[in-house]
Amino acid sequence: MVKRCSYFILLLLIKQTAFSQSIDKIINSKEVARIEKTLSADNMRGRKAFSPEIDKAAAFVAAEFKKAGLQPASGNSFLQQFAQLRTTPVSVSGTMNGKPLDEKTVGVLSGKEELTIDQSSGYKQVRVNAKDTLPVVLMKLQRQGGNYLVMVDTVHRAWFERMKKSALYSPKGDIVMVLSPEEAGEYSIKYKQTVNGRSLKNVVGILPGKSKKEEYVIFSGHYDHLGVGRPNAAGDSIFNGANDDASGTTAVIMLANYFAKQKNNERTLVFVAFTAEESGGFGSQYFSQSFNPDQVMAMFNIEMIGTESKWGANSAFITGYEKTDMGKILEKNLEKTNFKFYPDPYPDQQLFYRSDNATLARLGVPAHTISTSKMDSEKFYHTQEDEIETLNMNNMAAIIRAIALSSTSIVAGKDTPIRVAEGSL
């Protein structure tokens, strides 16, 4: 009996060792360095949105997704292209319920230069009450498409001002917002604006699931950075963005390689490198319109994992840890390892709201960012010194392996994190 127990223990150890060697073969410091070095090289010139170099970076990520064996998100291209429209109001006039309207009370989300509507125009009326969240309502309407007159309670004045100035992405209709505590009766609104459009690209690859193909798990990072600026004391003008966020994009590519080789994901896995995070999160905002949020089971957004966390090696933190039980699921899956996830130690920085996870989190998705950045003392953050030489390749590989292992039960459809409560953002 003792010999038999010893045999099974030995067999278990052999299997665990073989698995460890298998994941190490796919996710290792040498491969991490290869990808990281390419993305943060000087010839990428900081990967600024709308630059030729960010297109070069997008082509590299797309080639890596193809090599990993992912499927393009649509058609034959891994590039999710969209138009970002910048609008500037020229004139606003009109009346509602016999009262005058002007630029302080009207905002328009439309790609048209001129818009004239009244109660006979067929616009569906939507009321945003005090308890509602204006960005969430607008995101849902933009996803549905169509023309809407949105009556916004005055308690949302600050959000109203922000949303009036927000960029548009290949709009599917027109949204006219009116800041008023009243319901709309008779109205007439005339709005003129200038419209300028520029092209952006996310890079998206798909690994179809098996038994739960219509349920999605997203792994993401942003591949843009700040570009070229004023030279520092050493004469360096390139903001290479090695940690922010070539490290996260490297992780996404490595995870795509890993799961593609495992061939055992029951849920469909989506791997995405976002554009324009640094200039307002436009890439993730557009990407979110591609999915029914109810079908997205979890999102692993990876941001700045190139340096050790405040707890040292083999550790990272999860933003918005308290908003779902996703962190506890990840910890459970890592119980037999020496890696530890912690709640975000920088709540005053509001990191949960500042990265590419926020758009889907606002729609209820358990979408969290994983990071190691010491946000109170990361001396190379948004500087020209954020270069590959400042990063720890071995620790990066360990973090990426931990994300792969900790996500196993979610990828397999065995665990489903609870949703983010509406209105908690």
C-alpha distance (Angstrom), angle and dihedral (degrees) to the residues before:
residue distance angle dihedral
M1 . . .
V2 3.81 . .
K3 3.83 90.2 .
R4 3.82 90.6 49.4
C5 3.84 92.0 51.0
S6 3.78 90.5 47.2
Y7 3.79 89.7 50.9
F8 3.81 93.1 53.2
I9 3.82 92.0 45.8
L10 3.79 89.7 51.0
L11 3.82 90.8 47.7
L12 3.81 90.7 50.8
L13 3.80 91.5 50.1
I14 3.80 90.9 49.1
K15 3.82 90.8 51.6
Q16 3.81 92.2 47.8
T17 3.81 91.0 48.7
A18 3.82 91.6 48.4
F19 3.82 91.0 50.1
S20 3.80 90.9 48.9
Q21 3.79 90.8 50.9
S22 3.82 89.8 48.0
I23 3.81 95.0 54.5
D24 3.81 91.6 41.0
K25 3.78 89.2 54.6
I26 3.80 90.7 56.7
I27 3.82 100.8 33.7
N28 3.79 108.9 40.2
S29 3.79 138.8 137.0
K30 3.81 94.0 -104.8
E31 3.80 93.2 57.7
V32 3.81 91.5 41.1
A33 3.82 89.4 54.2
R34 3.81 92.7 49.1
I35 3.80 93.7 55.7
E36 3.79 95.7 37.3
K37 3.80 92.1 49.8
T38 3.81 92.1 52.9
L39 3.80 95.3 48.3
S40 3.81 96.2 45.3
A41 3.82 97.7 40.5
D42 3.80 119.7 127.4
N43 3.80 90.7 -114.3
M44 3.82 88.5 65.5
R45 3.82 86.1 61.5
G46 3.79 94.7 -151.0
R47 3.84 97.0 -51.4
K48 3.79 94.5 -107.1
A49 3.79 117.2 -172.5
F50 3.83 112.9 -95.8
S51 3.82 92.8 17.1
P52 3.83 125.0 121.5
E53 3.79 88.5 -118.9
I54 3.80 94.8 60.2
D55 3.80 87.5 56.6
K56 3.81 87.4 53.0
A57 3.81 89.9 51.6
A58 3.82 91.0 48.0
A59 3.81 90.3 52.9
F60 3.82 90.2 51.6
V61 3.82 93.3 50.8
A62 3.81 91.1 46.1
A63 3.82 90.5 51.8
E64 3.82 90.1 50.8
F65 3.82 91.2 50.7
K66 3.79 90.4 50.2
K67 3.79 91.9 48.1
A68 3.81 89.7 50.7
G69 3.80 89.9 56.8
L70 3.80 99.6 -110.0
Q71 3.79 122.5 150.1
P72 3.82 120.7 -120.4
A73 3.78 112.6 -103.7
S74 3.80 91.2 -123.3
G75 3.77 133.3 3.9
N76 3.79 115.2 -24.6
S77 3.79 98.6 -41.5
F78 3.79 132.1 87.4
L79 3.81 88.6 -157.5
Q80 3.80 115.5 99.2
Q81 3.79 100.4 -158.3
F82 3.77 123.6 -166.5
A83 3.77 140.1 162.8
Q84 3.76 119.2 -112.2
L85 3.77 109.0 -153.1
R86 3.78 122.5 -156.9
T87 3.80 114.2 -162.6
T88 3.80 132.1 -168.8
P89 3.83 120.8 -166.0
V90 3.80 115.4 -121.7
S91 3.81 102.2 176.6
V92 3.81 139.0 -8.9
S93 3.79 127.1 -168.7
G94 3.76 138.8 153.5
T95 3.80 147.7 98.4
M96 3.79 136.5 -106.2
N97 3.78 123.9 -167.7
G98 3.79 87.7 -10.1
K99 3.82 93.8 -55.0
P100 3.82 124.9 114.4
L101 3.81 121.3 -108.0
D102 3.80 126.3 -153.4
E103 3.81 142.8 162.8
K104 3.83 91.2 -67.9
T105 3.79 93.6 60.2
V106 3.83 103.8 31.7
G107 3.80 130.1 67.1
V108 3.79 127.2 172.5
L109 3.80 131.2 -156.8
S110 3.79 102.8 -165.0
G111 3.78 140.8 118.5
K112 3.82 91.5 -136.9
E113 3.79 122.5 103.3
E114 3.81 92.7 -144.5
L115 3.79 130.5 30.3
T116 3.81 126.8 179.2
I117 3.81 118.7 177.2
D118 3.79 141.6 159.6
Q119 3.81 137.5 172.1
S120 3.82 90.7 -72.1
S121 3.84 94.3 56.4
G122 3.78 94.3 89.8
Y123 3.80 97.1 -118.4
K124 3.78 111.9 157.8
Q125 3.80 111.1 -124.6
V126 3.80 119.5 -131.0
R127 3.80 125.4 -176.9
V128 3.83 121.2 -146.7
N129 3.80 105.1 -158.9
A130 3.79 127.8 -164.2
K131 3.81 92.6 -93.2
D132 3.82 93.9 51.2
T133 3.81 126.8 89.3
L134 3.80 110.8 -124.4
P135 3.86 98.8 -152.7
V136 3.81 90.5 50.3
V137 3.81 92.3 50.3
L138 3.81 91.6 48.6
M139 3.81 93.4 47.2
K140 3.80 90.4 52.8
L141 3.80 92.1 48.8
Q142 3.80 93.0 48.0
R143 3.80 90.0 50.3
Q144 3.82 91.6 50.9
G145 3.79 93.9 46.1
G146 3.79 126.1 -147.4
N147 3.80 136.9 99.6
Y148 3.81 120.6 -60.4
L149 3.77 140.6 179.6
V150 3.80 104.7 -151.0
M151 3.79 117.1 -161.9
V152 3.80 107.2 -156.0
D153 3.79 122.1 -158.1
T154 3.81 111.2 -124.7
V155 3.81 90.6 -119.6
H156 3.82 84.9 77.1
R157 3.81 94.4 57.2
A158 3.83 94.4 123.5
W159 3.81 93.2 49.2
F160 3.81 89.6 44.0
E161 3.81 90.6 57.9
R162 3.80 91.6 47.7
M163 3.80 95.0 48.0
K164 3.81 91.8 48.5
K165 3.80 87.9 63.0
S166 3.80 97.9 41.7
A167 3.79 121.8 117.4
L168 3.80 122.5 -108.7
Y169 3.77 129.0 -132.3
S170 3.79 119.9 -151.3
P171 3.84 90.7 -46.6
K172 3.81 117.8 -138.0
G173 3.79 94.2 -157.9
D174 3.79 144.8 -19.8
I175 3.79 127.3 -72.1
V176 3.80 120.0 -166.4
M177 3.81 114.7 -168.5
V178 3.79 123.1 -160.7
L179 3.79 120.8 -170.9
S180 3.79 104.1 -140.3
P181 3.82 139.9 123.2
E182 3.82 89.2 -138.9
E183 3.78 133.2 84.5
A184 3.80 115.6 -110.6
G185 3.79 116.0 -102.4
E186 3.78 119.3 157.7
Y187 3.78 112.4 -2.8
S188 3.78 143.9 162.1
I189 3.80 123.1 -167.6
K190 3.80 130.1 -178.5
Y191 3.80 117.7 -172.9
K192 3.82 131.2 179.0
Q193 3.81 126.6 -174.8
T194 3.79 142.6 158.4
V195 3.81 116.1 -112.9
N196 3.80 126.2 -156.2
G197 3.81 122.5 178.9
R198 3.80 133.0 -160.9
S199 3.80 130.4 179.4
L200 3.82 123.8 -115.3
K201 3.80 132.4 178.7
N202 3.78 134.7 -150.0
V203 3.79 116.4 -167.9
V204 3.82 111.8 -132.1
G205 3.81 132.1 179.4
I206 3.80 129.5 178.1
L207 3.80 133.0 -148.1
P208 3.84 104.3 -168.2
G209 3.79 117.2 -134.2
K210 3.76 127.9 -129.6
S211 3.80 117.6 -139.0
K212 3.85 95.0 6.4
K213 3.79 101.6 38.8
E214 3.82 93.7 149.1
E215 3.81 92.7 56.8
Y216 3.80 116.1 83.1
V217 3.80 136.5 -152.7
I218 3.81 115.2 -169.9
F219 3.81 128.2 -152.9
S220 3.80 112.1 -170.1
G221 3.78 148.1 166.1
H222 3.80 133.9 162.1
Y223 3.77 120.9 -107.0
D224 3.81 99.5 -166.9
H225 3.80 125.5 90.9
L226 3.81 139.5 170.5
G227 3.80 102.0 -69.4
V228 3.81 121.3 -152.7
G229 3.80 124.9 -16.9
R230 3.77 143.7 155.8
P231 3.84 112.0 -31.7
N232 3.78 117.8 -104.8
A233 3.80 124.9 -134.1
A234 3.79 90.1 -77.1
G235 3.81 91.6 52.8
D236 3.81 94.3 -108.8
S237 3.79 113.2 142.7
I238 3.83 99.8 170.4
F239 3.79 119.7 99.7
N240 3.81 95.4 -154.4
G241 3.82 96.1 -175.1
A242 3.80 94.3 -150.9
N243 3.79 92.7 158.4
D244 3.81 95.9 24.5
D245 2.94 96.2 79.1
A246 3.78 117.3 -42.1
S247 3.81 84.0 89.3
G248 3.81 91.9 59.7
T249 3.80 92.5 45.2
T250 3.81 89.1 49.4
A251 3.81 88.6 53.6
V252 3.81 91.9 51.2
I253 3.82 91.2 52.2
M254 3.81 91.8 47.1
L255 3.81 91.9 48.9
A256 3.81 90.3 49.4
N257 3.81 88.7 54.6
Y258 3.78 92.2 47.1
F259 3.80 99.1 48.9
A260 3.81 93.1 40.8
K261 3.80 88.6 58.2
Q262 3.82 93.1 45.8
K263 3.82 92.2 56.6
N264 3.81 91.1 -167.9
N265 3.81 105.8 104.2
E266 3.80 111.1 131.2
R267 3.79 91.7 -172.0
T268 3.80 122.6 57.5
L269 3.80 111.7 -100.2
V270 3.79 121.3 -145.6
F271 3.80 120.0 -162.1
V272 3.78 115.8 -166.3
A273 3.79 137.7 175.1
F274 3.80 108.1 -159.5
T275 3.77 126.5 -144.4
A276 3.82 128.0 -145.9
E277 3.81 98.5 20.3
E278 3.78 90.2 137.3
S279 3.81 92.4 53.6
G280 3.81 97.6 48.6
G281 3.80 111.9 -50.3
F282 3.79 92.5 -86.6
G283 3.81 95.9 149.9
S284 3.80 95.2 56.1
Q285 3.80 91.7 42.7
Y286 3.79 91.5 56.7
F287 3.81 93.2 41.2
S288 3.80 91.0 55.1
Q289 3.81 89.6 64.1
S290 3.83 89.2 64.6
F291 3.80 93.9 69.6
N292 3.75 140.3 55.0
P293 3.82 98.2 -122.7
D294 3.82 90.6 -143.3
Q295 3.81 88.0 66.3
V296 3.81 94.9 51.7
M297 3.80 105.9 92.1
A298 3.81 97.7 -177.4
M299 3.80 143.1 -10.8
F300 3.80 124.4 -149.1
N301 3.80 106.2 -163.8
I302 3.81 111.8 -174.0
E303 3.79 119.7 -155.3
M304 3.81 128.3 170.4
I305 3.81 106.9 -17.0
G306 3.81 97.4 153.0
T307 3.80 98.1 100.8
E308 3.80 131.7 51.9
S309 3.80 116.8 -91.2
K310 3.79 123.0 -119.6
W311 3.82 87.5 -89.9
G312 3.81 93.5 54.7
A313 3.79 130.0 -121.6
N314 3.82 124.2 -5.2
S315 3.79 94.0 30.7
A316 3.79 140.7 96.3
F317 3.79 138.1 165.6
I318 3.80 133.8 -120.1
T319 3.79 120.6 -140.1
G320 3.80 117.0 -133.5
Y321 3.80 89.0 16.8
E322 3.80 92.6 160.5
K323 3.81 95.4 51.7
T324 3.84 96.2 73.9
D325 3.80 138.0 6.1
M326 3.80 93.0 -111.2
G327 3.80 92.3 108.3
K328 3.79 91.5 55.2
I329 3.81 90.4 51.0
L330 3.79 90.6 52.5
E331 3.80 91.7 48.2
K332 3.81 91.2 50.2
N333 3.79 90.5 54.5
L334 3.82 90.6 51.3
E335 3.81 97.5 48.2
K336 3.83 93.0 112.3
T337 3.80 93.8 48.7
N338 3.79 133.3 73.8
F339 3.82 92.6 -120.5
K340 3.81 121.4 107.9
F341 3.80 132.4 -164.7
Y342 3.81 117.6 -154.8
P343 3.81 134.4 -168.3
D344 3.81 114.8 -98.0
P345 3.82 106.5 -76.5
Y346 3.82 93.1 -161.1
P347 3.84 104.6 63.8
D348 3.81 91.5 152.8
Q349 3.81 88.5 64.3
Q350 3.85 91.0 60.1
L351 3.81 90.8 -142.6
F352 3.80 92.8 166.3
Y353 3.80 88.2 67.2
R354 3.81 97.2 42.0
S355 3.79 106.1 60.5
D356 3.79 138.0 64.2
N357 3.81 93.4 -85.1
A358 3.80 92.7 69.4
T359 3.81 99.7 79.8
L360 3.80 95.5 57.3
A361 3.81 91.8 36.8
R362 3.81 88.4 59.5
L363 3.79 86.7 58.0
G364 3.82 92.3 53.6
V365 3.80 100.5 -95.2
P366 3.83 115.5 141.9
A367 3.79 89.1 -118.8
H368 3.79 117.1 161.5
T369 3.78 137.5 169.1
I370 3.80 120.1 -128.0
S371 3.80 115.2 -152.8
T372 3.79 145.0 152.2
S373 3.80 97.7 -161.5
K374 3.81 114.5 133.9
M375 3.78 93.2 -137.1
D376 3.80 93.5 -172.3
S377 3.81 93.9 53.6
E378 3.84 111.2 14.4
K379 3.80 95.5 135.1
F380 3.81 97.0 -171.1
Y381 3.83 95.9 49.6
H382 3.82 109.1 131.1
T383 3.80 92.7 -6.8
Q384 3.81 134.3 115.5
E385 3.81 88.0 -109.4
D386 3.82 92.8 70.4
E387 3.81 91.5 107.7
I388 3.79 134.6 140.8
E389 3.82 92.4 -100.1
T390 3.82 89.4 68.2
L391 3.82 93.5 56.9
N392 3.80 132.2 88.3
M393 3.81 108.6 -131.3
N394 3.82 94.8 -171.9
N395 3.79 92.4 52.6
M396 3.80 91.4 45.4
A397 3.80 90.0 54.4
A398 3.81 90.1 49.2
I399 3.82 91.3 51.9
I400 3.80 92.6 48.9
R401 3.80 90.6 49.2
A402 3.81 88.9 50.3
I403 3.81 91.2 52.5
A404 3.81 89.8 49.9
L405 3.81 93.6 49.7
S406 3.80 96.4 40.2
S407 3.80 92.4 52.1
T408 3.82 93.7 51.3
S409 3.81 98.5 101.6
I410 3.83 92.4 45.0
V411 3.81 91.7 48.7
A412 3.82 88.9 48.5
G413 3.81 92.0 51.6
K414 3.82 93.0 -118.1
D415 3.80 95.4 113.5
T416 3.80 128.2 38.5
P417 3.82 117.8 -173.0
I418 3.79 117.6 -133.5
R419 3.81 116.8 -102.5
V420 3.78 126.9 -99.1
A421 3.81 107.7 -102.1
E422 3.80 112.8 -109.7
G423 3.78 111.2 -108.6
S424 3.82 93.7 24.9
L425 3.81 91.1 108.6
